[in-house]
Amino acid sequence: MYIIPAIDILNGKVVRLREGDYEQATFYDVTLEEMIEKYKSNGTEFIHIIDLNGAKGDFSNQKYLFDIINKTSIKIQYGGGIRSIDKVKELIDAGVHRVIVGTQAITNVNFLQELSQEVCGKEKCQDQVVVAIDVLDEVIKYSGWMESSPIKLMDYVDKCLNLGFFRFLCTDIDKDGKLGGAGVSLYKKLLEHSPFIKLIASGGISSMKDIEELQKIKVESCVVGKAIYEGRISIEEIKDWNLKALISF
């Protein structure tokens, strides 16, 4: 299992939200460039960037983000307000390694099928596209977690699998930003339903012990953000863990 450090950007600043609430934002005195360089110098090969402005339809950060992405050799997993096929193409062309799609995939019943046909094809979708599933009490939430989908969680996973999308970024909303531990029970249910999905866990991870618990249930990778900024997990620990993960892989 690989640890993917997370960097959320709001108004060009590094930030973390609590339960997705923009009013509960913690800003950190470090730039995106500094964070990327720090991770890179410690052997990190993959980072997770979310454009929180983009999630609200404001793409004012995008030129700044694209400039940085083009300058780094680190692979980028990128999300935030991606609601069109053209935007997915633009991001892949800009050098983004994996594009995260969420709200549009839920609200537009044809989006994933069109994405599969026009951009990646079934054989590449699992490498280039990550389907975000934000869950609260097994209900899928979208539009900044303000809306609830009537689609049952497992039915949605099955639909995605049938279209060639195997990699999921699952956030347990109840855990997010609280440093109270990962949503292990939710991830267990997903993996019991579909053991072959490539599951990326997100939300609540507060210690290396949490990461060990996720490894036990065979989660592919996990996104860690606040625990790094708050000093609960060190970059050196991430470096050592990921090196061992690559060797064992």
Backbone as CSV, one residue per row, in Angstrom:
resi,resn,N_x,N_y,N_z,CA_x,CA_y,CA_z,C_x,C_y,C_z
1,MET,0.841,-1.197,0.000,0.000,0.000,0.000,0.876,1.247,0.000
2,TYR,0.514,2.210,-0.818,1.305,3.427,-0.990,0.611,4.609,-0.310
3,ILE,1.395,5.442,0.363,0.864,6.655,0.985,1.015,7.814,0.012
4,ILE,-0.106,8.486,-0.285,-0.095,9.629,-1.190,-0.333,10.904,-0.377
5,PRO,0.676,11.760,-0.247,0.465,13.019,0.478,-0.525,13.921,-0.260
6,ALA,-1.376,14.588,0.511,-2.412,15.451,-0.060,-2.076,16.916,0.145
7,ILE,-2.349,17.701,-0.895,-2.196,19.149,-0.797,-3.470,19.782,-1.349
8,ASP,-4.220,20.456,-0.491,-5.419,21.173,-0.920,-5.069,22.643,-1.102
9,ILE,-5.577,23.230,-2.186,-5.264,24.618,-2.503,-6.546,25.450,-2.540
10,LEU,-6.539,26.547,-1.792,-7.650,27.502,-1.779,-7.062,28.902,-1.904
11,ASN,-7.482,29.612,-2.953,-6.957,30.965,-3.214,-5.428,30.983,-3.280
12,GLY,-4.868,29.925,-3.872,-3.424,29.838,-4.044,-2.654,29.448,-2.798
13,LYS,-3.364,29.140,-1.707,-2.730,28.806,-0.429,-2.962,27.339,-0.075
14,VAL,-2.003,26.773,0.653,-2.145,25.400,1.155,-3.084,25.426,2.353
15,VAL,-4.080,24.544,2.334,-5.140,24.602,3.341,-5.690,23.202,3.595
16,ARG,-6.310,23.006,4.740,-7.099,21.801,5.001,-8.450,22.225,5.540
17,LEU,-9.487,21.527,5.082,-10.839,21.785,5.563,-11.251,20.697,6.548
18,ARG,-12.188,21.013,7.403,-12.788,20.027,8.296,-14.156,19.662,7.744
19,GLU,-14.357,18.370,7.435,-15.610,17.864,6.875,-16.037,18.649,5.638
20,GLY,-15.049,19.119,4.851,-15.353,19.815,3.607,-15.918,21.205,3.774
21,ASP,-15.872,21.746,4.974,-16.483,23.045,5.270,-15.468,24.165,5.035
22,TYR,-15.763,25.027,4.047,-14.859,26.128,3.723,-14.746,27.129,4.875
23,GLU,-15.726,27.127,5.758,-15.682,28.016,6.916,-14.788,27.457,8.027
24,GLN,-14.437,26.183,7.885,-13.541,25.559,8.870,-12.209,25.215,8.197
25,ALA,-11.590,26.238,7.625,-10.337,26.062,6.898,-9.150,26.433,7.773
26,THR,-8.125,25.586,7.713,-6.856,25.887,8.373,-5.818,26.150,7.293
27,PHE,-5.247,27.367,7.285,-4.234,27.727,6.304,-2.849,27.457,6.890
28,TYR,-1.948,26.973,6.026,-0.603,26.636,6.482,0.423,27.560,5.824
29,ASP,1.415,27.933,6.595,2.423,28.884,6.140,3.499,28.177,5.321
30,VAL,3.085,27.674,4.174,3.993,26.973,3.263,3.371,27.047,1.871
31,THR,4.186,27.113,0.843,3.658,27.191,-0.513,3.541,25.799,-1.125
32,LEU,2.754,25.713,-2.191,2.617,24.453,-2.915,3.973,24.008,-3.451
33,GLU,4.737,24.951,-3.995,6.056,24.616,-4.527,6.957,24.027,-3.443
34,GLU,6.917,24.627,-2.265,7.752,24.136,-1.161,7.339,22.738,-0.728
35,MET,6.033,22.489,-0.688,5.548,21.167,-0.292,5.955,20.107,-1.308
36,ILE,5.795,20.426,-2.584,6.158,19.467,-3.631,7.651,19.156,-3.567
37,GLU,8.460,20.184,-3.420,9.907,19.984,-3.362,10.300,19.151,-2.136
38,LYS,9.625,19.404,-1.029,9.909,18.647,0.192,9.592,17.170,0.007
39,TYR,8.434,16.903,-0.593,8.066,15.504,-0.842,9.019,14.853,-1.847
40,LYS,9.324,15.594,-2.902,10.207,15.051,-3.939,11.577,14.709,-3.380
41,SER,12.123,15.598,-2.565,13.462,15.370,-2.001,13.491,14.200,-1.029
42,ASN,12.306,13.794,-0.579,12.216,12.640,0.321,11.694,11.394,-0.382
43,GLY,11.781,11.404,-1.700,11.504,10.197,-2.464,10.057,9.940,-2.836
44,THR,9.169,10.893,-2.545,7.761,10.703,-2.909,7.595,10.782,-4.420
45,GLU,6.870,9.841,-4.992,6.679,9.795,-6.440,5.278,10.220,-6.865
46,PHE,4.384,10.383,-5.885,2.977,10.644,-6.207,2.393,11.597,-5.182
47,ILE,1.690,12.644,-5.622,0.975,13.508,-4.687,-0.446,13.765,-5.192
48,HIS,-1.270,14.160,-4.264,-2.706,14.346,-4.486,-3.011,15.835,-4.292
49,ILE,-3.443,16.503,-5.360,-3.733,17.936,-5.281,-5.220,18.172,-5.553
50,ILE,-5.868,18.905,-4.656,-7.264,19.281,-4.852,-7.367,20.800,-4.946
51,ASP,-7.960,21.267,-6.025,-8.225,22.696,-6.231,-9.592,23.005,-5.620
52,LEU,-9.594,23.545,-4.425,-10.852,23.803,-3.722,-11.648,24.943,-4.365
53,ASN,-10.962,25.868,-5.007,-11.685,26.881,-5.787,-12.386,26.218,-6.963
54,GLY,-11.663,25.325,-7.640,-12.230,24.617,-8.784,-13.462,23.821,-8.411
55,ALA,-13.477,23.291,-7.196,-14.637,22.526,-6.730,-15.903,23.379,-6.702
56,LYS,-15.718,24.698,-6.624,-16.857,25.621,-6.639,-17.026,26.302,-7.992
57,GLY,-16.323,25.783,-9.007,-16.452,26.330,-10.347,-15.572,27.529,-10.634
58,ASP,-14.644,27.836,-9.718,-13.727,28.966,-9.889,-12.343,28.403,-10.224
59,PHE,-11.902,28.594,-11.469,-10.650,28.000,-11.906,-9.499,29.007,-11.924
60,SER,-9.567,29.976,-11.018,-8.528,31.010,-10.942,-7.179,30.451,-10.504
61,ASN,-7.174,29.309,-9.826,-5.915,28.683,-9.413,-5.240,27.913,-10.541
62,GLN,-5.976,27.646,-11.613,-5.537,26.613,-12.537,-4.224,26.927,-13.252
63,LYS,-4.047,28.157,-13.715,-2.789,28.489,-14.399,-1.606,28.295,-13.451
64,TYR,-1.769,28.768,-12.231,-0.730,28.607,-11.205,-0.421,27.123,-10.988
65,LEU,-1.465,26.306,-10.877,-1.278,24.876,-10.641,-0.628,24.197,-11.843
66,PHE,-1.089,24.545,-13.044,-0.537,23.936,-14.252,0.948,24.268,-14.405
67,ASP,1.313,25.510,-14.103,2.721,25.913,-14.199,3.590,25.050,-13.291
68,ILE,3.098,24.783,-12.099,3.853,23.973,-11.138,3.904,22.516,-11.579
69,ILE,2.775,22.003,-12.040,2.715,20.613,-12.500,3.706,20.371,-13.638
70,ASN,3.800,21.351,-14.545,4.705,21.208,-15.691,6.178,21.242,-15.297
71,LYS,6.469,21.777,-14.115,7.861,21.912,-13.680,8.342,20.737,-12.841
72,THR,7.429,19.878,-12.420,7.827,18.797,-11.515,7.743,17.433,-12.197
73,SER,8.586,16.532,-11.733,8.557,15.159,-12.255,7.664,14.259,-11.412
74,ILE,7.161,14.782,-10.293,6.261,13.997,-9.445,4.938,13.770,-10.169
75,LYS,4.408,12.584,-10.047,3.108,12.287,-10.640,2.008,12.941,-9.807
76,ILE,1.038,13.528,-10.508,-0.019,14.277,-9.845,-1.373,13.580,-10.021
77,GLN,-2.052,13.397,-8.910,-3.458,12.988,-8.915,-4.250,14.249,-8.570
78,TYR,-5.142,14.681,-9.481,-5.695,16.034,-9.412,-7.219,16.020,-9.456
79,GLY,-7.819,16.803,-8.575,-9.278,16.922,-8.583,-9.725,18.314,-8.183
80,GLY,-11.009,18.568,-8.403,-11.604,19.843,-8.029,-12.426,20.457,-9.145
81,GLY,-13.724,20.173,-9.166,-14.618,20.821,-10.122,-14.497,20.340,-11.554
82,ILE,-14.092,19.101,-11.752,-13.919,18.579,-13.117,-15.255,18.036,-13.598
83,ARG,-15.933,18.825,-14.430,-17.314,18.500,-14.782,-17.570,18.425,-16.283
84,SER,-16.506,18.240,-17.060,-16.686,18.094,-18.506,-15.608,17.184,-19.079
85,ILE,-15.927,16.582,-20.213,-14.963,15.743,-20.914,-13.759,16.580,-21.333
86,ASP,-14.031,17.800,-21.806,-12.947,18.680,-22.256,-11.984,19.012,-21.119
87,LYS,-12.524,19.188,-19.914,-11.657,19.497,-18.769,-10.755,18.303,-18.437
88,VAL,-11.288,17.093,-18.523,-10.468,15.903,-18.295,-9.347,15.840,-19.327
89,LYS,-9.686,16.073,-20.595,-8.677,16.067,-21.653,-7.608,17.124,-21.399
90,GLU,-8.061,18.325,-21.010,-7.144,19.431,-20.746,-6.144,19.079,-19.651
91,LEU,-6.629,18.446,-18.598,-5.764,18.086,-17.474,-4.762,17.007,-17.858
92,ILE,-5.216,16.002,-18.587,-4.303,14.942,-19.031,-3.249,15.519,-19.964
93,ASP,-3.683,16.396,-20.879,-2.738,17.038,-21.800,-1.741,17.932,-21.064
94,ALA,-2.174,18.478,-19.912,-1.307,19.365,-19.126,-0.284,18.592,-18.303
95,GLY,-0.405,17.265,-18.299,0.580,16.457,-17.588,0.084,15.813,-16.309
96,VAL,-1.213,15.959,-16.011,-1.769,15.312,-14.823,-1.791,13.800,-15.056
97,HIS,-1.300,13.052,-14.090,-1.205,11.598,-14.241,-2.563,10.921,-14.060
98,ARG,-3.313,11.364,-13.037,-4.662,10.832,-12.810,-5.608,11.986,-12.530
99,VAL,-6.762,11.936,-13.163,-7.792,12.958,-12.980,-8.916,12.379,-12.125
100,ILE,-9.335,13.137,-11.117,-10.408,12.699,-10.224,-11.729,13.298,-10.683
101,VAL,-12.721,12.448,-10.900,-14.060,12.922,-11.254,-15.030,12.508,-10.149
102,GLY,-15.950,13.408,-9.822,-16.865,13.121,-8.728,-18.296,13.482,-9.036
103,THR,-18.656,14.735,-8.795,-20.045,15.184,-8.920,-20.633,14.893,-10.286
104,GLN,-19.913,15.218,-11.348,-20.448,15.043,-12.695,-20.729,13.576,-12.997
105,ALA,-19.881,12.700,-12.479,-20.079,11.268,-12.713,-21.354,10.760,-12.056
106,ILE,-21.775,11.425,-10.985,-22.981,11.012,-10.267,-24.235,11.651,-10.868
107,THR,-24.148,12.926,-11.209,-25.345,13.658,-11.650,-25.647,13.503,-13.137
108,ASN,-24.653,13.184,-13.936,-24.837,12.993,-15.377,-24.666,11.508,-15.683
109,VAL,-25.771,10.842,-15.974,-25.743,9.377,-16.112,-24.883,8.916,-17.282
110,ASN,-24.620,9.805,-18.245,-23.841,9.419,-19.422,-22.368,9.809,-19.341
111,PHE,-22.000,10.533,-18.290,-20.659,11.116,-18.240,-19.551,10.059,-18.284
112,LEU,-19.639,9.058,-17.455,-18.578,8.057,-17.400,-18.483,7.255,-18.693
113,GLN,-19.635,6.941,-19.273,-19.616,6.207,-20.540,-18.963,7.044,-21.634
114,GLU,-19.315,8.329,-21.698,-18.713,9.220,-22.689,-17.219,9.401,-22.421
115,LEU,-16.859,9.477,-21.164,-15.451,9.616,-20.787,-14.653,8.399,-21.232
116,SER,-15.223,7.235,-21.008,-14.572,5.998,-21.410,-14.373,5.936,-22.923
117,GLN,-15.387,6.372,-23.662,-15.340,6.298,-25.120,-14.419,7.349,-25.734
118,GLU,-14.458,8.572,-25.182,-13.779,9.692,-25.823,-12.367,9.955,-25.330
119,VAL,-12.059,9.548,-24.108,-10.770,9.934,-23.533,-9.848,8.754,-23.303
120,CYS,-10.291,7.810,-22.486,-9.324,6.810,-22.034,-9.557,5.409,-22.583
121,GLY,-10.795,5.049,-22.886,-11.041,3.674,-23.283,-10.963,2.764,-22.077
122,LYS,-11.634,1.641,-22.147,-11.718,0.763,-20.976,-10.356,0.329,-20.443
123,GLU,-9.408,0.100,-21.367,-8.121,-0.425,-20.913,-7.284,0.611,-20.175
124,LYS,-7.570,1.908,-20.343,-6.757,2.944,-19.703,-7.487,3.717,-18.616
125,CYS,-8.810,3.564,-18.534,-9.576,4.364,-17.577,-9.092,4.170,-16.148
126,GLN,-8.722,2.953,-15.819,-8.309,2.695,-14.442,-6.972,3.340,-14.119
127,ASP,-6.198,3.687,-15.150,-4.920,4.343,-14.926,-5.025,5.866,-14.937
128,GLN,-5.899,6.412,-15.765,-5.956,7.860,-15.947,-7.064,8.545,-15.156
129,VAL,-8.073,7.801,-14.746,-9.233,8.402,-14.089,-9.509,7.730,-12.750
130,VAL,-9.749,8.560,-11.744,-10.149,8.088,-10.418,-11.573,8.570,-10.169
131,VAL,-12.448,7.661,-9.796,-13.828,8.034,-9.464,-13.905,8.320,-7.969
132,ALA,-14.257,9.549,-7.640,-14.375,9.936,-6.235,-15.755,9.568,-5.707
133,ILE,-15.760,8.915,-4.560,-17.014,8.603,-3.880,-16.910,9.147,-2.455
134,ASP,-17.699,10.165,-2.175,-17.725,10.763,-0.837,-18.948,10.223,-0.108
135,VAL,-18.729,9.605,1.033,-19.778,8.818,1.679,-20.019,9.264,3.116
136,LEU,-21.278,9.409,3.460,-21.684,9.685,4.835,-22.786,8.708,5.199
137,ASP,-22.514,7.823,6.152,-23.481,6.792,6.562,-23.969,5.990,5.364
138,GLU,-23.011,5.637,4.483,-23.249,4.827,3.284,-24.133,5.519,2.244
139,VAL,-24.321,6.822,2.381,-25.020,7.628,1.375,-23.981,8.420,0.597
140,ILE,-24.059,8.383,-0.735,-23.123,9.143,-1.567,-23.518,10.615,-1.553
141,LYS,-22.540,11.462,-1.240,-22.761,12.905,-1.215,-21.982,13.553,-2.363
142,TYR,-22.477,14.681,-2.853,-21.785,15.370,-3.940,-22.054,16.872,-3.847
143,SER,-21.490,17.626,-4.798,-21.601,19.091,-4.790,-21.123,19.672,-3.459
144,GLY,-19.858,19.352,-3.145,-19.306,19.837,-1.886,-19.969,19.229,-0.671
145,TRP,-20.499,18.007,-0.857,-21.141,17.238,0.220,-22.477,17.835,0.663
146,MET,-23.032,18.720,-0.170,-24.300,19.361,0.185,-25.511,18.576,-0.308
147,GLU,-25.299,17.740,-1.331,-26.405,16.985,-1.920,-26.209,15.490,-1.703
148,SER,-27.331,14.767,-1.638,-27.290,13.311,-1.461,-27.799,12.619,-2.717
149,SER,-27.114,11.567,-3.120,-27.527,10.809,-4.295,-28.472,9.674,-3.893
150,PRO,-29.511,9.436,-4.705,-30.390,8.299,-4.420,-29.775,6.960,-4.827
151,ILE,-28.668,7.013,-5.558,-28.021,5.790,-6.021,-27.349,5.086,-4.843
152,LYS,-27.623,3.803,-4.719,-26.992,3.033,-3.644,-25.498,2.884,-3.914
153,LEU,-24.721,2.922,-2.854,-23.266,2.912,-2.956,-22.758,1.749,-3.792
154,MET,-23.161,0.553,-3.482,-22.639,-0.615,-4.190,-23.132,-0.668,-5.636
155,ASP,-24.329,-0.195,-5.879,-24.834,-0.142,-7.258,-23.988,0.813,-8.100
156,TYR,-23.584,1.909,-7.489,-22.757,2.885,-8.204,-21.382,2.301,-8.517
157,VAL,-20.808,1.601,-7.556,-19.520,0.945,-7.786,-19.634,-0.042,-8.944
158,ASP,-20.698,-0.825,-8.958,-20.898,-1.811,-10.035,-21.010,-1.125,-11.395
159,LYS,-21.714,-0.012,-11.442,-21.861,0.729,-12.695,-20.497,1.183,-13.214
160,CYS,-19.698,1.727,-12.321,-18.365,2.197,-12.703,-17.497,1.048,-13.213
161,LEU,-17.551,-0.069,-12.523,-16.761,-1.234,-12.926,-17.155,-1.709,-14.322
162,ASN,-18.428,-1.713,-14.590,-18.912,-2.165,-15.896,-18.434,-1.275,-17.035
163,LEU,-18.117,-0.024,-16.710,-17.644,0.926,-17.726,-16.114,0.983,-17.796
164,GLY,-15.448,0.189,-16.972,-13.991,0.129,-17.026,-13.262,0.978,-16.014
165,PHE,-13.992,1.532,-15.054,-13.369,2.358,-14.014,-13.193,1.511,-12.753
166,PHE,-11.956,1.254,-12.395,-11.661,0.345,-11.287,-11.028,1.044,-10.085
167,ARG,-10.585,2.290,-10.279,-9.897,2.984,-9.181,-10.833,4.009,-8.549
168,PHE,-11.006,3.896,-7.234,-11.938,4.753,-6.507,-11.218,5.473,-5.366
169,LEU,-11.508,6.754,-5.247,-11.055,7.543,-4.105,-12.253,7.692,-3.184
170,CYS,-12.237,6.971,-2.086,-13.390,6.964,-1.185,-13.083,7.753,0.081
171,THR,-13.856,8.813,0.296,-13.710,9.640,1.490,-14.861,9.356,2.444
172,ASP,-14.525,8.973,3.653,-15.514,8.816,4.711,-15.691,10.200,5.346
173,ILE,-16.777,10.876,4.961,-16.980,12.275,5.358,-16.980,12.441,6.875
174,ASP,-17.551,11.471,7.548,-17.641,11.570,9.007,-16.265,11.596,9.665
175,LYS,-15.265,11.103,8.943,-13.907,11.043,9.492,-13.039,12.210,9.026
176,ASP,-13.417,12.846,7.939,-12.525,13.777,7.250,-12.139,14.983,8.100
177,GLY,-10.843,15.243,8.135,-10.325,16.427,8.803,-10.355,16.393,10.315
178,LYS,-10.719,15.239,10.903,-10.848,15.156,12.364,-9.692,14.438,13.047
179,LEU,-8.848,13.782,12.240,-7.723,13.013,12.788,-8.193,11.984,13.816
180,GLY,-9.345,11.377,13.525,-9.911,10.416,14.464,-9.822,8.970,14.019
181,GLY,-9.049,8.731,12.969,-8.932,7.365,12.445,-9.667,7.206,11.132
182,ALA,-9.219,6.257,10.325,-9.786,6.031,8.996,-11.098,5.248,9.072
183,GLY,-11.869,5.332,7.988,-13.157,4.638,7.916,-12.998,3.189,7.501
184,VAL,-12.337,2.415,8.333,-11.991,1.036,7.987,-13.228,0.194,7.692
185,SER,-14.284,0.352,8.465,-15.481,-0.474,8.260,-16.106,-0.212,6.893
186,LEU,-16.113,1.041,6.454,-16.640,1.378,5.127,-15.794,0.739,4.039
187,TYR,-14.479,0.833,4.166,-13.601,0.274,3.144,-13.682,-1.249,3.110
188,LYS,-13.868,-1.857,4.256,-14.047,-3.313,4.301,-15.269,-3.727,3.487
189,LYS,-16.369,-2.993,3.662,-17.600,-3.315,2.935,-17.403,-3.185,1.430
190,LEU,-16.708,-2.132,1.016,-16.451,-1.940,-0.412,-15.592,-3.069,-0.982
191,LEU,-14.569,-3.454,-0.255,-13.663,-4.487,-0.746,-14.282,-5.878,-0.677
192,GLU,-15.178,-6.094,0.268,-15.903,-7.364,0.316,-16.863,-7.461,-0.867
193,HIS,-17.449,-6.344,-1.239,-18.368,-6.317,-2.381,-17.613,-6.505,-3.698
194,SER,-16.482,-5.814,-3.834,-15.689,-5.864,-5.069,-14.201,-5.964,-4.704
195,PRO,-13.707,-7.169,-4.463,-12.325,-7.342,-3.984,-11.257,-6.855,-4.954
196,PHE,-11.610,-6.706,-6.237,-10.597,-6.366,-7.237,-10.523,-4.875,-7.546
197,ILE,-11.308,-4.041,-6.867,-11.197,-2.605,-7.107,-9.879,-2.079,-6.543
198,LYS,-9.414,-0.986,-7.123,-8.211,-0.309,-6.635,-8.698,0.844,-5.760
199,LEU,-8.658,0.631,-4.466,-9.278,1.557,-3.524,-8.250,2.485,-2.885
200,ILE,-8.536,3.789,-2.996,-7.721,4.819,-2.341,-8.539,5.352,-1.171
201,ALA,-8.029,5.184,0.024,-8.741,5.616,1.229,-8.407,7.070,1.548
202,SER,-9.418,7.798,2.020,-9.216,9.209,2.359,-10.111,9.601,3.530
203,GLY,-9.543,10.402,4.428,-10.346,10.916,5.535,-9.988,10.302,6.880
204,GLY,-9.566,11.149,7.809,-9.402,10.730,9.192,-8.090,10.102,9.579
205,ILE,-7.224,9.807,8.621,-5.968,9.129,8.938,-5.109,10.035,9.828
206,SER,-4.737,9.510,11.005,-4.061,10.343,11.994,-2.717,9.799,12.448
207,SER,-2.396,8.556,12.073,-1.165,7.944,12.566,-0.750,6.804,11.652
208,MET,0.474,6.327,11.829,0.939,5.178,11.068,0.133,3.931,11.441
209,LYS,-0.407,3.897,12.647,-1.249,2.774,13.044,-2.490,2.692,12.157
210,ASP,-3.087,3.845,11.841,-4.237,3.861,10.937,-3.850,3.296,9.576
211,ILE,-2.680,3.653,9.112,-2.205,3.177,7.813,-1.977,1.667,7.840
212,GLU,-1.458,1.171,8.939,-1.279,-0.275,9.088,-2.617,-1.010,9.042
213,GLU,-3.645,-0.419,9.646,-4.985,-1.020,9.613,-5.522,-1.082,8.190
214,LEU,-5.266,-0.033,7.410,-5.714,-0.020,6.016,-4.966,-1.054,5.186
215,GLN,-3.706,-1.224,5.465,-2.933,-2.226,4.734,-3.476,-3.631,4.988
216,LYS,-3.911,-3.885,6.217,-4.431,-5.206,6.574,-5.637,-5.595,5.727
217,ILE,-6.452,-4.616,5.339,-7.649,-4.941,4.551,-7.396,-4.795,3.049
218,LYS,-6.114,-4.579,2.690,-5.666,-4.563,1.293,-6.198,-3.360,0.492
219,VAL,-6.207,-2.197,1.148,-6.440,-0.950,0.429,-5.213,-0.686,-0.439
220,GLU,-5.414,-0.216,-1.693,-4.282,-0.009,-2.599,-3.373,1.127,-2.138
221,SER,-3.991,2.241,-1.736,-3.228,3.405,-1.284,-4.117,4.265,-0.400
222,CYS,-3.505,5.256,0.224,-4.283,6.160,1.058,-3.759,7.581,0.903
223,VAL,-4.673,8.524,1.045,-4.343,9.947,0.957,-4.216,10.494,2.375
224,VAL,-3.100,11.151,2.641,-2.849,11.713,3.975,-2.545,13.197,3.839
225,GLY,-3.266,14.023,4.579,-3.051,15.458,4.509,-2.809,16.093,5.856
226,LYS,-3.884,16.272,6.609,-3.803,17.012,7.866,-2.818,16.390,8.852
227,ALA,-2.746,15.067,8.879,-1.840,14.399,9.823,-0.386,14.778,9.581
228,ILE,-0.053,15.096,8.330,1.312,15.531,8.015,1.536,16.950,8.523
229,TYR,0.584,17.836,8.218,0.738,19.241,8.616,0.726,19.413,10.129
230,GLU,-0.007,18.533,10.812,-0.107,18.633,12.267,0.980,17.833,12.990
231,GLY,1.893,17.238,12.228,3.017,16.533,12.828,2.691,15.156,13.374
232,ARG,1.542,14.600,13.003,1.180,13.254,13.478,1.918,12.165,12.687
233,ILE,2.172,12.454,11.419,2.916,11.541,10.553,4.022,12.354,9.892
234,SER,5.255,11.873,9.978,6.374,12.623,9.416,6.620,12.223,7.957
235,ILE,7.255,13.129,7.240,7.616,12.836,5.856,8.623,11.690,5.806
236,GLU,9.455,11.583,6.820,10.425,10.484,6.886,9.710,9.139,7.034
237,GLU,8.638,9.114,7.826,7.854,7.879,7.978,7.203,7.489,6.659
238,ILE,6.702,8.492,5.938,6.097,8.232,4.628,7.147,7.683,3.664
239,LYS,8.323,8.303,3.686,9.418,7.857,2.816,9.762,6.392,3.088
240,ASP,9.937,6.041,4.351,10.301,4.668,4.712,9.202,3.682,4.327
241,TRP,7.949,4.063,4.590,6.818,3.177,4.278,6.721,2.943,2.773
242,ASN,6.785,4.017,2.002,6.623,3.886,0.553,7.780,3.123,-0.085
243,LEU,8.980,3.291,0.454,10.126,2.541,-0.064,9.915,1.046,0.150
244,LYS,9.462,0.674,1.335,9.176,-0.732,1.615,8.040,-1.255,0.737
245,ALA,7.030,-0.390,0.508,5.892,-0.789,-0.327,6.338,-1.056,-1.758
246,LEU,7.223,-0.218,-2.277,7.718,-0.400,-3.641,8.582,-1.646,-3.752
247,ILE,9.385,-1.898,-2.722,10.245,-3.087,-2.731,9.404,-4.362,-2.690
248,SER,8.387,-4.368,-1.820,7.543,-5.561,-1.690,6.668,-5.757,-2.911
249,PHE,6.337,-4.649,-3.584,5.504,-4.732,-4.783,6.291,-5.383,-5.923
